[in-house]
Amino acid sequence: MYISGEAAKLHQCLINVIKNGIEAMPEGGQLSVSLKKLGSEAWLSVTDSGTGMSEEQLERLGTPFYTTKDKGTGLGTMVVYSIVRAMGGEIKVKSEENKGTSFTIALPIVQNSQPKGT
């Protein structure tokens, strides 16, 4: 399964999303990463058992300088949204307060492509 885009930028997206998941669990918890093919898309999901977010917080995700953390710039998630959109993808977020968040990056699959370096 291949997607089109820069490996370094996708790597940065994963770092940001996983870091956010870990930071949402200050007392520990579970974080899982999964990849599956759904139709013509690759779905990469990061799910945590952390603090979760309210509807209002979900609506503001990806907005520059908006953060749900005490310490943070609010730019990490904005960068993720920007990179994913530039790659022709979309982001789906499901969250429930005090139960956790699932952050899914859906990217179009490229047919008959060969990897071009790392």
N, CA, C and O atoms as a Tinker XYZ file with bonds, in Angstrom:
   472  protein
     1  N      0.860000   -1.161000    0.000000    73     2
     2  CA     0.000000    0.000000    0.000000    64     1     3
     3  C      0.910000    1.229000    0.000000    63     2     4     5
     4  O      1.773000    1.373000    0.866000    81     3
     5  N      0.708000    2.107000   -0.976000    73     3     6
     6  CA     1.521000    3.311000   -1.109000    64     5     7
     7  C      0.637000    4.550000   -1.103000    63     6     8     9
     8  O     -0.491000    4.542000   -1.598000    81     7
     9  N      1.189000    5.621000   -0.523000    73     7    10
    10  CA     0.537000    6.924000   -0.581000    64     9    11
    11  C      1.525000    7.900000   -1.199000    63    10    12    13
    12  O      2.728000    7.643000   -1.218000    81    11
    13  N      1.024000    9.008000   -1.699000    73    11    14
    14  CA     1.879000   10.011000   -2.310000    64    13    15
    15  C      2.149000   11.122000   -1.304000    63    14    16    17
    16  O      1.221000   11.654000   -0.696000    81    15
    17  N      3.410000   11.467000   -1.130000    73    15    18
    18  CA     3.755000   12.548000   -0.219000    64    17    19
    19  C      5.171000   12.378000    0.292000    63    18    20    21
    20  O      5.838000   11.384000    0.002000    81    19
    21  N      5.615000   13.348000    1.047000    73    19    22
    22  CA     6.962000   13.325000    1.603000    64    21    23
    23  C      6.975000   12.535000    2.902000    63    22    24    25
    24  O      6.204000   12.811000    3.821000    81    23
    25  N      7.861000   11.550000    2.964000    73    23    26
    26  CA     7.960000   10.699000    4.148000    64    25    27
    27  C      8.245000   11.521000    5.406000    63    26    28    29
    28  O      7.682000   11.243000    6.464000    81    27
    29  N      9.107000   12.522000    5.300000    73    27    30
    30  CA     9.467000   13.332000    6.469000    64    29    31
    31  C      8.258000   14.088000    7.015000    63    30    32    33
    32  O      8.118000   14.247000    8.228000    81    31
    33  N      7.396000   14.548000    6.129000    73    31    34
    34  CA     6.209000   15.289000    6.586000    64    33    35
    35  C      5.197000   14.352000    7.240000    63    34    36    37
    36  O      4.587000   14.705000    8.249000    81    35
    37  N      5.017000   13.169000    6.673000    73    35    38
    38  CA     4.120000   12.195000    7.295000    64    37    39
    39  C      4.677000   11.777000    8.653000    63    38    40    41
    40  O      3.927000   11.606000    9.614000    81    39
    41  N      5.987000   11.617000    8.725000    73    39    42
    42  CA     6.649000   11.292000    9.989000    64    41    43
    43  C      6.365000   12.374000   11.030000    63    42    44    45
    44  O      6.078000   12.061000   12.185000    81    43
    45  N      6.442000   13.640000   10.629000    73    43    46
    46  CA     6.162000   14.748000   11.545000    64    45    47
    47  C      4.717000   14.691000   12.036000    63    46    48    49
    48  O      4.451000   14.948000   13.210000    81    47
    49  N      3.789000   14.358000   11.151000    73    47    50
    50  CA     2.379000   14.209000   11.549000    64    49    51
    51  C      2.247000   13.149000   12.636000    63    50    52    53
    52  O      1.586000   13.363000   13.652000    81    51
    53  N      2.884000   12.007000   12.409000    73    51    54
    54  CA     2.792000   10.917000   13.382000    64    53    55
    55  C      3.396000   11.308000   14.719000    63    54    56    57
    56  O      2.826000   11.011000   15.769000    81    55
    57  N      4.535000   11.967000   14.691000    73    55    58
    58  CA     5.157000   12.420000   15.939000    64    57    59
    59  C      4.196000   13.327000   16.702000    63    58    60    61
    60  O      3.991000   13.142000   17.901000    81    59
    61  N      3.607000   14.303000   16.016000    73    59    62
    62  CA     2.709000   15.249000   16.681000    64    61    63
    63  C      1.484000   14.555000   17.266000    63    62    64    65
    64  O      1.111000   14.818000   18.409000    81    63
    65  N      0.856000   13.673000   16.494000    73    63    66
    66  CA    -0.366000   13.014000   16.954000    64    65    67
    67  C     -0.062000   12.061000   18.114000    63    66    68    69
    68  O     -0.801000   12.036000   19.098000    81    67
    69  N      0.999000   11.291000   18.010000    73    67    70
    70  CA     1.359000   10.366000   19.091000    64    69    71
    71  C      1.752000   11.132000   20.347000    63    70    72    73
    72  O      1.368000   10.747000   21.452000    81    71
    73  N      2.511000   12.207000   20.189000    73    71    74
    74  CA     2.907000   13.041000   21.336000    64    73    75
    75  C      1.670000   13.602000   22.033000    63    74    76    77
    76  O      1.598000   13.594000   23.262000    81    75
    77  N      0.701000   14.087000   21.266000    73    75    78
    78  CA    -0.533000   14.605000   21.862000    64    77    79
    79  C     -1.260000   13.515000   22.638000    63    78    80    81
    80  O     -1.766000   13.760000   23.733000    81    79
    81  N     -1.312000   12.311000   22.073000    73    79    82
    82  CA    -1.967000   11.205000   22.765000    64    81    83
    83  C     -1.287000   10.869000   24.079000    63    82    84    85
    84  O     -1.953000   10.652000   25.091000    81    83
    85  N      0.033000   10.827000   24.064000    73    83    86
    86  CA     0.784000   10.537000   25.293000    64    85    87
    87  C      0.551000   11.626000   26.328000    63    86    88    89
    88  O      0.346000   11.332000   27.505000    81    87
    89  N      0.582000   12.881000   25.896000    73    87    90
    90  CA     0.390000   13.997000   26.826000    64    89    91
    91  C     -1.030000   14.051000   27.378000    63    90    92    93
    92  O     -1.255000   14.659000   28.425000    81    91
    93  N     -1.986000   13.432000   26.702000    73    91    94
    94  CA    -3.372000   13.399000   27.185000    64    93    95
    95  C     -3.563000   12.343000   28.274000    63    94    96    97
    96  O     -4.656000   12.196000   28.821000    81    95
    97  N     -2.489000   11.607000   28.584000    73    95    98
    98  CA    -2.562000   10.552000   29.596000    64    97    99
    99  C     -1.498000   10.767000   30.672000    63    98   100   101
   100  O     -0.590000    9.947000   30.801000    81    99
   101  N     -1.589000   11.849000   31.448000    73    99   102
   102  CA    -0.539000   12.141000   32.428000    64   101   103
   103  C     -0.393000   11.062000   33.505000    63   102   104   105
   104  O      0.675000   10.929000   34.102000    81   103
   105  N     -1.444000   10.302000   33.756000    73   103   106
   106  CA    -1.392000    9.238000   34.758000    64   105   107
   107  C     -1.134000    7.879000   34.113000    63   106   108   109
   108  O     -1.237000    6.847000   34.778000    81   107
   109  N     -0.803000    7.873000   32.836000    73   107   110
   110  CA    -0.599000    6.625000   32.111000    64   109   111
   111  C     -1.879000    6.218000   31.403000    63   110   112   113
   112  O     -2.910000    6.875000   31.546000    81   111
   113  N     -1.815000    5.154000   30.653000    73   111   114
   114  CA    -2.975000    4.684000   29.902000    64   113   115
   115  C     -2.517000    3.859000   28.719000    63   114   116   117
   116  O     -1.393000    3.357000   28.692000    81   115
   117  N     -3.390000    3.723000   27.751000    73   115   118
   118  CA    -3.066000    2.946000   26.560000    64   117   119
   119  C     -3.088000    3.832000   25.326000    63   118   120   121
   120  O     -3.948000    4.701000   25.180000    81   119
   121  N     -2.130000    3.596000   24.446000    73   119   122
   122  CA    -2.072000    4.280000   23.169000    64   121   123
   123  C     -1.861000    3.208000   22.105000    63   122   124   125
   124  O     -0.955000    2.382000   22.214000    81   123
   125  N     -2.697000    3.228000   21.084000    73   123   126
   126  CA    -2.534000    2.249000   20.007000    64   125   127
   127  C     -2.445000    2.969000   18.671000    63   126   128   129
   128  O     -3.030000    4.034000   18.472000    81   127
   129  N     -1.701000    2.359000   17.766000    73   127   130
   130  CA    -1.549000    2.879000   16.409000    64   129   131
   131  C     -1.948000    1.755000   15.465000    63   130   132   133
   132  O     -1.476000    0.626000   15.598000    81   131
   133  N     -2.821000    2.069000   14.510000    73   131   134
   134  CA    -3.242000    1.045000   13.552000    64   133   135
   135  C     -3.277000    1.629000   12.146000    63   134   136   137
   136  O     -3.434000    2.835000   11.956000    81   135
   137  N     -3.127000    0.746000   11.173000    73   135   138
   138  CA    -3.194000    1.124000    9.768000    64   137   139
   139  C     -4.081000    0.118000    9.067000    63   138   140   141
   140  O     -3.898000   -1.091000    9.210000    81   139
   141  N     -5.051000    0.623000    8.304000    73   139   142
   142  CA    -5.896000   -0.281000    7.523000    64   141   143
   143  C     -6.287000    0.382000    6.217000    63   142   144   145
   144  O     -6.288000    1.606000    6.085000    81   143
   145  N     -6.619000   -0.468000    5.257000    73   143   146
   146  CA    -7.074000    0.006000    3.953000    64   145   147
   147  C     -8.594000   -0.005000    3.963000    63   146   148   149
   148  O     -9.215000   -1.027000    4.255000    81   147
   149  N     -9.188000    1.136000    3.643000    73   147   150
   150  CA   -10.638000    1.250000    3.506000    64   149   151
   151  C    -10.923000    1.828000    2.131000    63   150   152   153
   152  O    -10.738000    3.023000    1.901000    81   151
   153  N    -11.369000    0.984000    1.228000    73   151   154
   154  CA   -11.611000    1.422000   -0.142000    64   153   155
   155  C    -10.320000    1.875000   -0.782000    63   154   156   157
   156  O     -9.359000    1.110000   -0.865000    81   155
   157  N    -10.294000    3.116000   -1.234000    73   155   158
   158  CA    -9.103000    3.655000   -1.896000    64   157   159
   159  C     -8.268000    4.527000   -0.961000    63   158   160   161
   160  O     -7.458000    5.337000   -1.412000    81   159
   161  N     -8.474000    4.354000    0.351000    73   159   162
   162  CA    -7.745000    5.165000    1.324000    64   161   163
   163  C     -6.992000    4.293000    2.320000    63   162   164   165
   164  O     -7.395000    3.174000    2.634000    81   163
   165  N     -5.883000    4.846000    2.803000    73   163   166
   166  CA    -5.148000    4.270000    3.926000    64   165   167
   167  C     -5.566000    5.057000    5.163000    63   166   168   169
   168  O     -5.455000    6.283000    5.190000    81   167
   169  N     -6.045000    4.355000    6.180000    73   167   170
   170  CA    -6.467000    5.001000    7.422000    64   169   171
   171  C     -5.450000    4.674000    8.502000    63   170   172   173
   172  O     -5.276000    3.515000    8.878000    81   171
   173  N     -4.785000    5.705000    8.994000    73   171   174
   174  CA    -3.816000    5.580000   10.066000    64   173   175
   175  C     -4.441000    6.183000   11.314000    63   174   176   177
   176  O     -4.706000    7.384000   11.360000    81   175
   177  N     -4.678000    5.359000   12.323000    73   175   178
   178  CA    -5.366000    5.822000   13.530000    64   177   179
   179  C     -4.462000    5.743000   14.745000    63   178   180   181
   180  O     -3.731000    4.772000   14.938000    81   179
   181  N     -4.529000    6.789000   15.564000    73   179   182
   182  CA    -3.853000    6.824000   16.856000    64   181   183
   183  C     -4.949000    7.027000   17.892000    63   182   184   185
   184  O     -5.662000    8.031000   17.867000    81   183
   185  N     -5.078000    6.066000   18.803000    73   183   186
   186  CA    -6.142000    6.107000   19.804000    64   185   187
   187  C     -5.521000    6.081000   21.191000    63   186   188   189
   188  O     -4.638000    5.272000   21.474000    81   187
   189  N     -5.996000    6.982000   22.058000    73   187   190
   190  CA    -5.495000    7.015000   23.429000    64   189   191
   191  C     -6.656000    6.877000   24.414000    63   190   192   193
   192  O     -7.817000    7.084000   24.063000    81   191
   193  N     -6.316000    6.525000   25.644000    73   191   194
   194  CA    -7.314000    6.406000   26.708000    64   193   195
   195  C     -7.210000    7.596000   27.658000    63   194   196   197
   196  O     -7.433000    7.462000   28.862000    81   195
   197  N     -6.872000    8.748000   27.113000    73   195   198
   198  CA    -6.613000    9.943000   27.913000    64   197   199
   199  C     -7.844000   10.735000   28.292000    63   198   200   201
   200  O     -8.941000   10.193000   28.429000    81   199
   201  N     -7.639000   12.031000   28.460000    73   199   202
   202  CA    -8.663000   12.921000   28.996000    64   201   203
   203  C     -9.807000   13.192000   28.032000    63   202   204   205
   204  O    -10.884000   13.603000   28.462000    81   203
   205  N     -9.601000   12.974000   26.754000    73   203   206
   206  CA   -10.651000   13.248000   25.773000    64   205   207
   207  C    -10.888000   14.739000   25.605000    63   206   208   209
   208  O    -10.251000   15.561000   26.264000    81   207
   209  N    -11.814000   15.078000   24.710000    73   207   210
   210  CA   -12.116000   16.482000   24.422000    64   209   211
   211  C    -13.619000   16.696000   24.333000    63   210   212   213
   212  O    -14.380000   15.781000   24.019000    81   211
   213  N    -14.024000   17.925000   24.617000    73   211   214
   214  CA   -15.429000   18.311000   24.488000    64   213   215
   215  C    -15.745000   18.604000   23.021000    63   214   216   217
   216  O    -14.840000   18.703000   22.193000    81   215
   217  N    -17.025000   18.740000   22.709000    73   215   218
   218  CA   -17.436000   19.098000   21.341000    64   217   219
   219  C    -16.810000   20.421000   20.919000    63   218   220   221
   220  O    -16.350000   20.561000   19.786000    81   219
   221  N    -16.793000   21.390000   21.831000    73   219   222
   222  CA   -16.209000   22.706000   21.518000    64   221   223
   223  C    -14.724000   22.575000   21.191000    63   222   224   225
   224  O    -14.235000   23.196000   20.246000    81   223
   225  N    -14.014000   21.771000   21.968000    73   223   226
   226  CA   -12.593000   21.570000   21.704000    64   225   227
   227  C    -12.381000   20.892000   20.353000    63   226   228   229
   228  O    -11.476000   21.263000   19.605000    81   227
   229  N    -13.210000   19.905000   20.040000    73   227   230
   230  CA   -13.094000   19.210000   18.751000    64   229   231
   231  C    -13.291000   20.162000   17.581000    63   230   232   233
   232  O    -12.580000   20.079000   16.580000    81   231
   233  N    -14.258000   21.068000   17.708000    73   231   234
   234  CA   -14.542000   22.020000   16.630000    64   233   235
   235  C    -13.374000   22.962000   16.375000    63   234   236   237
   236  O    -13.199000   23.441000   15.255000    81   235
   237  N    -12.580000   23.230000   17.394000    73   235   238
   238  CA   -11.483000   24.187000   17.258000    64   237   239
   239  C    -10.147000   23.534000   16.903000    63   238   240   241
   240  O     -9.165000   24.234000   16.654000    81   239
   241  N    -10.101000   22.211000   16.879000    73   239   242
   242  CA    -8.852000   21.521000   16.543000    64   241   243
   243  C     -8.319000   21.986000   15.196000    63   242   244   245
   244  O     -9.079000   22.153000   14.243000    81   243
   245  N     -7.025000   22.190000   15.123000    73   243   246
   246  CA    -6.397000   22.610000   13.874000    64   245   247
   247  C     -6.363000   24.111000   13.684000    63   246   248   249
   248  O     -5.768000   24.603000   12.725000    81   247
   249  N     -6.996000   24.844000   14.590000    73   247   250
   250  CA    -6.981000   26.305000   14.538000    64   249   251
   251  C     -5.635000   26.794000   15.080000    63   250   252   253
   252  O     -5.199000   26.339000   16.138000    81   251
   253  N     -4.976000   27.706000   14.377000    73   251   254
   254  CA    -3.678000   28.197000   14.862000    64   253   255
   255  C     -3.768000   28.742000   16.285000    63   254   256   257
   256  O     -4.680000   29.496000   16.624000    81   255
   257  N     -2.814000   28.349000   17.096000    73   255   258
   258  CA    -2.633000   28.799000   18.475000    64   257   259
   259  C     -3.714000   28.311000   19.435000    63   258   260   261
   260  O     -3.759000   28.762000   20.579000    81   259
   261  N     -4.587000   27.399000   18.998000    73   259   262
   262  CA    -5.558000   26.813000   19.918000    64   261   263
   263  C     -4.954000   25.547000   20.509000    63   262   264   265
   264  O     -4.493000   24.674000   19.773000    81   263
   265  N     -4.954000   25.446000   21.826000    73   263   266
   266  CA    -4.430000   24.259000   22.494000    64   265   267
   267  C     -5.344000   23.860000   23.639000    63   266   268   269
   268  O     -6.005000   24.704000   24.244000    81   267
   269  N     -5.375000   22.579000   23.927000    73   267   270
   270  CA    -6.138000   22.067000   25.064000    64   269   271
   271  C     -5.209000   21.825000   26.250000    63   270   272   273
   272  O     -5.653000   21.370000   27.304000    81   271
   273  N     -3.932000   22.125000   26.083000    73   271   274
   274  CA    -2.929000   21.846000   27.113000    64   273   275
   275  C     -2.546000   23.115000   27.869000    63   274   276   277
   276  O     -2.701000   24.232000   27.376000    81   275
   277  N     -2.037000   22.901000   29.097000    73   275   278
   278  CA    -1.529000   24.027000   29.880000    64   277   279
   279  C     -0.281000   24.613000   29.229000    63   278   280   281
   280  O     -0.080000   25.828000   29.221000    81   279
   281  N      0.554000   23.731000   28.685000    73   279   282
   282  CA     1.770000   24.165000   28.003000    64   281   283
   283  C      1.663000   23.708000   26.562000    63   282   284   285
   284  O      1.399000   22.534000   26.302000    81   283
   285  N      1.860000   24.595000   25.647000    73   283   286
   286  CA     1.791000   24.241000   24.232000    64   285   287
   287  C      1.493000   25.470000   23.403000    63   286   288   289
   288  O      0.972000   26.467000   23.903000    81   287
   289  N      1.829000   25.386000   22.134000    73   287   290
   290  CA     1.652000   26.537000   21.247000    64   289   291
   291  C      0.368000   26.466000   20.439000    63   290   292   293
   292  O     -0.101000   27.480000   19.923000    81   291
   293  N     -0.204000   25.271000   20.327000    73   291   294
   294  CA    -1.378000   25.118000   19.473000    64   293   295
   295  C     -1.017000   25.039000   18.002000    63   294   296   297
   296  O     -1.888000   25.171000   17.142000    81   295
   297  N      0.254000   24.826000   17.704000    73   295   298
   298  CA     0.679000   24.769000   16.305000    64   297   299
   299  C      0.864000   23.343000   15.792000    63   298   300   301
   300  O      0.777000   23.114000   14.585000    81   299
   301  N      1.113000   22.389000   16.670000    73   299   302
   302  CA     1.363000   21.015000   16.246000    64   301   303
   303  C      0.205000   20.419000   15.468000    63   302   304   305
   304  O      0.403000   19.858000   14.391000    81   303
   305  N     -1.000000   20.536000   16.004000    73   303   306
   306  CA    -2.166000   19.975000   15.328000    64   305   307
   307  C     -2.475000   20.748000   14.055000    63   306   308   309
   308  O     -2.908000   20.159000   13.065000    81   307
   309  N     -2.258000   22.055000   14.068000    73   307   310
   310  CA    -2.466000   22.857000   12.867000    64   309   311
   311  C     -1.541000   22.380000   11.748000    63   310   312   313
   312  O     -1.956000   22.289000   10.592000    81   311
   313  N     -0.290000   22.078000   12.090000    73   311   314
   314  CA     0.671000   21.579000   11.108000    64   313   315
   315  C      0.201000   20.236000   10.552000    63   314   316   317
   316  O      0.287000   19.998000    9.347000    81   315
   317  N     -0.295000   19.359000   11.425000    73   315   318
   318  CA    -0.798000   18.054000   10.979000    64   317   319
   319  C     -1.930000   18.245000    9.975000    63   318   320   321
   320  O     -1.921000   17.630000    8.908000    81   319
   321  N     -2.902000   19.087000   10.304000    73   319   322
   322  CA    -4.021000   19.342000    9.388000    64   321   323
   323  C     -3.514000   19.867000    8.045000    63   322   324   325
   324  O     -3.986000   19.438000    6.992000    81   323
   325  N     -2.562000   20.785000    8.080000    73   323   326
   326  CA    -2.029000   21.385000    6.856000    64   325   327
   327  C     -1.329000   20.342000    5.980000    63   326   328   329
   328  O     -1.552000   20.293000    4.770000    81   327
   329  N     -0.497000   19.521000    6.586000    73   327   330
   330  CA     0.234000   18.497000    5.830000    64   329   331
   331  C     -0.732000   17.484000    5.227000    63   330   332   333
   332  O     -0.613000   17.134000    4.053000    81   331
   333  N     -1.680000   17.015000    6.019000    73   331   334
   334  CA    -2.623000   15.995000    5.539000    64   333   335
   335  C     -3.458000   16.542000    4.386000    63   334   336   337
   336  O     -3.678000   15.841000    3.398000    81   335
   337  N     -3.920000   17.768000    4.496000    73   335   338
   338  CA    -4.692000   18.370000    3.391000    64   337   339
   339  C     -3.843000   18.491000    2.129000    63   338   340   341
   340  O     -4.326000   18.238000    1.025000    81   339
   341  N     -2.570000   18.881000    2.293000    73   339   342
   342  CA    -1.671000   19.015000    1.137000    64   341   343
   343  C     -1.424000   17.668000    0.462000    63   342   344   345
   344  O     -1.106000   17.617000   -0.727000    81   343
   345  N     -1.568000   16.580000    1.215000    73   343   346
   346  CA    -1.384000   15.238000    0.671000    64   345   347
   347  C     -2.694000   14.676000    0.115000    63   346   348   349
   348  O     -2.762000   13.510000   -0.274000    81   347
   349  N     -3.733000   15.515000    0.082000    73   347   350
   350  CA    -5.020000   15.085000   -0.458000    64   349   351
   351  C     -5.845000   14.262000    0.508000    63   350   352   353
   352  O     -6.775000   13.565000    0.102000    81   351
   353  N     -5.509000   14.342000    1.783000    73   351   354
   354  CA    -6.207000   13.545000    2.785000    64   353   355
   355  C     -7.118000   14.359000    3.676000    63   354   356   357
   356  O     -7.327000   15.555000    3.474000    81   355
   357  N     -7.651000   13.672000    4.666000    73   355   358
   358  CA    -8.501000   14.333000    5.650000    64   357   359
   359  C     -8.264000   13.711000    7.015000    63   358   360   361
   360  O     -7.689000   12.630000    7.139000    81   359
   361  N     -8.721000   14.419000    8.030000    73   359   362
   362  CA    -8.555000   13.977000    9.406000    64   361   363
   363  C     -9.929000   13.775000   10.016000    63   362   364   365
   364  O    -10.829000   14.598000    9.854000    81   363
   365  N    -10.070000   12.661000   10.722000    73   363   366
   366  CA   -11.311000   12.347000   11.425000    64   365   367
   367  C    -10.950000   12.178000   12.898000    63   366   368   369
   368  O    -10.047000   11.413000   13.239000    81   367
   369  N    -11.656000   12.892000   13.762000    73   367   370
   370  CA   -11.370000   12.809000   15.194000    64   369   371
   371  C    -12.645000   12.447000   15.939000    63   370   372   373
   372  O    -13.691000   13.069000   15.758000    81   371
   373  N    -12.533000   11.432000   16.775000    73   371   374
   374  CA   -13.621000   11.054000   17.678000    64   373   375
   375  C    -13.067000   11.153000   19.079000    63   374   376   377
   376  O    -11.956000   10.695000   19.349000    81   375
   377  N    -13.842000   11.755000   19.980000    73   375   378
   378  CA   -13.357000   11.917000   21.338000    64   377   379
   379  C    -14.523000   11.959000   22.309000    63   378   380   381
   380  O    -15.615000   12.428000   21.989000    81   379
   381  N    -14.259000   11.458000   23.492000    73   379   382
   382  CA   -15.237000   11.527000   24.569000    64   381   383
   383  C    -14.483000   11.917000   25.835000    63   382   384   385
   384  O    -13.467000   11.313000   26.180000    81   383
   385  N    -14.993000   12.930000   26.516000    73   383   386
   386  CA   -14.313000   13.414000   27.711000    64   385   387
   387  C    -14.130000   12.280000   28.719000    63   386   388   389
   388  O    -15.037000   11.483000   28.960000    81   387
   389  N    -12.940000   12.233000   29.294000    73   387   390
   390  CA   -12.542000   11.241000   30.294000    64   389   391
   391  C    -12.489000    9.807000   29.768000    63   390   392   393
   392  O    -12.366000    8.868000   30.554000    81   391
   393  N    -12.580000    9.629000   28.451000    73   391   394
   394  CA   -12.514000    8.280000   27.882000    64   393   395
   395  C    -11.457000    8.153000   26.796000    63   394   396   397
   396  O    -11.006000    7.044000   26.508000    81   395
   397  N    -11.053000    9.259000   26.189000    73   395   398
   398  CA    -9.999000    9.191000   25.191000    64   397   399
   399  C    -10.374000    9.750000   23.839000    63   398   400   401
   400  O    -11.483000   10.238000   23.621000    81   399
   401  N     -9.412000    9.663000   22.938000    73   399   402
   402  CA    -9.543000   10.252000   21.607000    64   401   403
   403  C     -8.975000    9.301000   20.563000    63   402   404   405
   404  O     -7.982000    8.613000   20.800000    81   403
   405  N     -9.618000    9.280000   19.413000    73   403   406
   406  CA    -9.119000    8.543000   18.256000    64   405   407
   407  C     -8.918000    9.549000   17.130000    63   406   408   409
   408  O     -9.862000   10.216000   16.708000    81   407
   409  N     -7.705000    9.652000   16.656000    73   407   410
   410  CA    -7.297000   10.614000   15.639000    64   409   411
   411  C     -6.919000    9.812000   14.405000    63   410   412   413
   412  O     -5.925000    9.086000   14.418000    81   411
   413  N     -7.704000    9.936000   13.333000    73   411   414
   414  CA    -7.473000    9.140000   12.129000    64   413   415
   415  C     -7.080000   10.030000   10.961000    63   414   416   417
   416  O     -7.757000   11.010000   10.651000    81   415
   417  N     -5.984000    9.675000   10.323000    73   415   418
   418  CA    -5.517000   10.350000    9.116000    64   417   419
   419  C     -5.876000    9.445000    7.941000    63   418   420   421
   420  O     -5.388000    8.319000    7.849000    81   419
   421  N     -6.726000    9.936000    7.047000    73   419   422
   422  CA    -7.138000    9.177000    5.863000    64   421   423
   423  C     -6.445000    9.777000    4.644000    63   422   424   425
   424  O     -6.618000   10.957000    4.337000    81   423
   425  N     -5.657000    8.949000    3.951000    73   423   426
   426  CA    -4.898000    9.412000    2.786000    64   425   427
   427  C     -5.209000    8.540000    1.578000    63   426   428   429
   428  O     -5.380000    7.328000    1.710000    81   427
   429  N     -5.283000    9.159000    0.392000    73   427   430
   430  CA    -5.551000    8.364000   -0.812000    64   429   431
   431  C     -4.389000    7.424000   -1.130000    63   430   432   433
   432  O     -3.217000    7.787000   -1.022000    81   431
   433  N     -4.751000    6.221000   -1.520000    73   431   434
   434  CA    -3.754000    5.224000   -1.911000    64   433   435
   435  C     -3.399000    5.439000   -3.375000    63   434   436   437
   436  O     -4.270000    5.684000   -4.209000    81   435
   437  N     -2.105000    5.344000   -3.675000    73   435   438
   438  CA    -1.607000    5.471000   -5.040000    64   437   439
   439  C     -1.376000    4.060000   -5.573000    63   438   440   441
   440  O     -0.702000    3.252000   -4.934000    81   439
   441  N     -1.933000    3.772000   -6.733000    73   439   442
   442  CA    -1.788000    2.443000   -7.334000    64   441   443
   443  C     -0.481000    2.330000   -8.109000    63   442   444   445
   444  O      0.010000    3.308000   -8.674000    81   443
   445  N      0.065000    1.136000   -8.125000    73   443   446
   446  CA     1.258000    0.815000   -8.922000    64   445   447
   447  C      2.400000    1.801000   -8.711000    63   446   448   449
   448  O      3.021000    2.250000   -9.675000    81   447
   449  N      2.671000    2.130000   -7.487000    73   447   450
   450  CA     3.743000    3.073000   -7.189000    64   449   451
   451  C      4.875000    2.344000   -6.483000    63   450   452   453
   452  O      4.651000    1.364000   -5.773000    81   451
   453  N      6.057000    2.818000   -6.678000    73   451   454
   454  CA     7.223000    2.269000   -6.005000    64   453   455
   455  C      7.737000    3.314000   -5.026000    63   454   456   457
   456  O      7.696000    4.508000   -5.322000    81   455
   457  N      8.219000    2.884000   -3.865000    73   455   458
   458  CA     8.753000    3.852000   -2.906000    64   457   459
   459  C      9.952000    4.595000   -3.481000    63   458   460   461
   460  O     10.773000    4.024000   -4.198000    81   459
   461  N     10.034000    5.884000   -3.151000    73   459   462
   462  CA    11.123000    6.730000   -3.653000    64   461   463
   463  C     11.976000    7.203000   -2.486000    63   462   464   465
   464  O     11.975000    8.391000   -2.164000    81   463
   465  N     12.688000    6.312000   -1.860000    73   463   466
   466  CA    13.550000    6.686000   -0.751000    64   465   467
   467  C     12.777000    6.849000    0.531000    63   466   468   469
   468  O     11.566000    6.637000    0.578000    81   467
   469  N     13.494000    7.231000    1.577000    73   467   470
   470  CA    12.865000    7.389000    2.885000    64   469   471
   471  C     12.956000    8.794000    3.363000    63   470   472
   472  O     12.476000    9.108000    4.452000    81   471
